[in-house]
């Protein structure tokens, strides 16, 4: 157990190093799960969920099958400690599933997976909710020190996840612009039309087919690459 301030500071420092040593979104999520499992005592499993603009919640990393099973159950029922933490904010705990009364439908089904205690913390930044850091135990009871440490750790995780999401969105934006630019060039060459008309062609195709502009662009580029691919020579 991590009781003294020196141990807590050391654990948080190690966790921050682990998270910040990764760059991609998926690597960051995996680092958060591993570091949280090693840092916060008393929980066998840790998972992380992310929120989408549509309101959908998705589990993206976990230390075992239990994480996905329990999370999916909460999403389906719209209730549970981790679901409440993500949608309502703050930290939500369940010390003992045997005496829990707040989520009757969830408790009945979650107990079948062997779950006894659970803790969920919302991950957020100044702009929006990023997701949740979720802890699971097959043994009842949550140490107060674990709660305090988890709250401190979640602050570090929120910063890392927010940065990773921002970088991921920037990379996606660059990739999208490149695909659209290439597709516009292909259309200009194929139909002998100026750039503005070629772009409008893409926009109309996207709107008519109810398909994202990037998807249309990537299909045009892929088709052109296939059309102009040089076949391999026959024989030796």
C-alpha positions in Angstrom: 0.0 0.0 0.0 1.1 3.5 -0.7 0.7 5.6 2.4 3.5 8.1 2.7 3.8 11.2 0.6 7.2 10.2 -0.8 5.8 6.9 -2.1 2.8 8.6 -3.6 5.0 11.2 -5.3 7.3 8.5 -6.6 4.4 6.5 -8.0 2.9 9.5 -9.8 6.3 10.5 -11.2 6.8 6.9 -12.6 3.3 6.9 -14.0 3.8 10.3 -15.7 7.1 9.1 -17.3 5.4 6.0 -18.5 2.5 7.9 -20.1 4.6 10.7 -21.6 7.1 8.3 -23.2 4.5 7.3 -25.8 3.2 9.3 -28.7 0.3 7.8 -30.5 -3.2 7.7 -29.1 -3.4 3.9 -28.7 0.1 3.8 -27.1 -1.0 6.5 -24.6 -4.1 4.6 -23.7 -2.2 1.4 -23.1 0.4 3.3 -21.0 -2.4 4.8 -18.9 -3.9 1.4 -18.2 -0.6 -0.2 -17.3 0.6 2.7 -15.1 -2.7 2.9 -13.3 -2.7 -0.8 -12.5 0.8 -0.5 -11.1 0.1 2.7 -9.2 -3.3 2.4 -7.6 -3.4 -0.5 -5.0 -6.2 -2.9 -4.5 -7.5 -3.4 -8.0 -6.8 -6.4 -10.3 -8.1 -4.8 -13.5 -8.0 -1.3 -15.0 -9.6 -0.1 -18.1 -10.0 3.2 -20.0 -12.9 4.5 -21.9 -13.1 7.3 -24.4 -16.1 9.5 -25.3 -17.0 10.4 -28.9 -18.7 13.5 -30.1 -21.9 11.5 -30.8 -22.1 10.7 -27.1 -21.0 7.1 -27.6 -18.6 5.6 -25.0 -16.0 3.1 -26.1 -13.6 1.0 -24.2 -10.2 1.2 -25.8 -7.8 -0.4 -23.4 -7.9 -2.9 -20.5 -5.9 -5.3 -18.5 -8.3 -8.3 -18.9 -11.5 -9.6 -20.4 -13.4 -8.5 -17.3 -12.9 -4.9 -18.3 -14.6 -5.2 -21.6 -17.4 -7.4 -20.2 -18.2 -5.0 -17.3 -17.9 -1.9 -19.5 -20.2 -3.3 -22.2 -22.8 -4.1 -19.5 -22.7 -0.6 -18.2 -23.0 0.9 -21.7 -26.0 -1.4 -22.5 -27.8 -0.6 -19.2 -26.8 3.1 -19.0 -25.8 2.7 -15.4 -23.0 1.7 -13.1 -20.1 3.3 -11.3 -17.8 4.0 -14.3 -20.7 5.0 -16.5 -21.9 7.5 -13.9 -18.4 8.9 -13.4 -18.0 9.6 -17.1 -21.5 11.1 -17.7 -21.9 12.9 -14.4 -18.3 13.8 -13.5 -16.0 13.3 -10.6 -15.3 9.9 -9.0 -17.8 7.1 -8.3 -17.1 4.1 -6.1 -18.8 0.8 -5.2 -17.2 -0.7 -2.1 -19.2 -4.0 -2.1 -21.5 -5.2 -4.8 -23.3 -7.4 -2.3 -24.7 -4.4 -0.5 -25.0 -2.0 -3.4 -28.5 -0.6 -4.1 -27.9 2.4 -6.5 -27.8 0.3 -9.8 -30.1 -2.7 -9.3 -30.0 -4.0 -12.9 -26.3 -3.5 -13.2 -25.4 -5.1 -9.8 -27.4 -8.3 -10.6 -25.6 -8.9 -13.8 -22.2 -7.7 -12.9 -22.0 -10.0 -9.9 -22.1 -13.0 -12.3 -18.7 -11.9 -13.6 -17.2 -12.1 -10.1 -17.0 -8.3 -9.6 -17.0 -7.1 -6.0 -15.7 -3.5 -5.9 -15.3 -0.8 -8.6 -14.2 2.8 -9.0 -14.6 5.1 -11.9 -13.0 8.6 -12.5 -13.9 11.0 -15.2 -11.0 12.1 -17.4 -11.5 15.7 -18.8 -9.9 18.9 -19.8 -11.1 22.5 -20.1 -12.9 21.8 -23.3 -14.7 18.5 -22.8 -15.0 15.1 -21.2 -12.3 12.8 -22.6 -13.4 9.5 -21.1 -13.0 7.5 -17.9 -10.3 5.7 -15.9 -12.0 2.6 -14.5 -10.8 0.2 -11.7 -12.2 -3.3 -10.9 -11.6 -5.8 -8.1 -12.9 -9.3 -7.3 -12.5 -8.5 -3.6 -14.8 -6.1 -1.7 -13.6 -2.9 -0.1 -11.7 0.2 -1.3 -8.8 1.7 0.6 -9.2 5.5 1.1 -5.5 5.9 0.1 -6.4 4.2 -3.2 -9.2 6.7 -3.9 -6.9 9.7 -3.2 -4.1 8.3 -5.3 -6.5 7.5 -8.2 -7.7 11.1 -8.2 -4.2 12.5 -8.4 -3.3 9.9 -11.1 -6.4 10.7 -13.1 -5.3 14.4 -13.4 -2.0 13.2 -15.0 -3.9 10.8 -17.3 -6.3 13.5 -18.4 -3.4 15.7 -19.5 -1.7 12.9 -21.4 -5.0 11.7 -23.0 -5.9 15.3 -24.0 -2.6 15.8 -25.6 -2.6 12.5 -27.4 -6.2 13.1 -28.7 -5.1 16.6 -30.0 -2.1 15.1 -31.8 -4.3 12.3 -33.2 -6.8 14.8 -34.5 -4.0 16.9 -36.1 -2.6 13.8 -37.8 -6.1 12.9 -39.1 -6.6 16.4 -40.4 -3.3 16.3 -42.3 -4.1 12.9 -43.8 -7.5 14.1 -44.8 -6.1 17.2 -46.5 -3.5 15.2 -48.4 -6.1 12.7 -49.6 -8.5 15.4 -50.8 -5.7 17.4 -52.5 -4.5 14.3 -54.3 -8.1 13.4 -55.4 -8.7 17.0 -56.6 -5.5 16.7 -58.7 -6.7 13.4 -60.3 -10.1 14.9 -61.1 -8.5 18.0 -62.7 -6.3 15.8 -64.9 -9.0 13.4 -65.8 -11.7 15.9 -66.7 -9.5 18.9 -67.7 -11.3 21.2 -65.2 -9.9 23.9 -62.8 -9.2 23.2 -59.1 -12.3 24.8 -57.8 -14.6 22.8 -60.0 -12.8 19.6 -59.2 -13.3 20.3 -55.5 -17.0 21.0 -56.0 -17.2 17.6 -57.8 -15.9 15.9 -54.7 -18.3 17.8 -52.5 -21.3 16.9 -54.6 -20.2 13.2 -54.7 -19.9 13.2 -50.9 -23.3 14.9 -50.4 -25.1 12.7 -52.9 -23.7 9.5 -51.6 -23.9 10.6 -48.0 -20.3 9.6 -47.6 -17.5 11.5 -45.9 -15.4 13.7 -48.2 -12.2 12.0 -47.1 -13.7 8.5 -47.9 -14.7 9.7 -51.4 -11.2 11.2 -51.9 -9.5 8.0 -50.8 -11.6 5.9 -53.1 -10.7 8.1 -56.1 -7.0 7.9 -55.2 -7.1 4.1 -54.8 -8.9 3.7 -58.1 -6.3 5.8 -59.9 -3.5 3.9 -58.3 -5.0 0.6 -59.4 -5.7 2.0 -62.9 -2.1 3.2 -63.4 -0.3 0.4 -61.6 2.4 -1.2 -63.7 1.8 -5.0 -64.0 4.7 -7.3 -63.0 6.6 -8.7 -66.0 5.7 -12.3 -66.9 8.4 -15.0 -66.7 11.7 -14.8 -65.0 
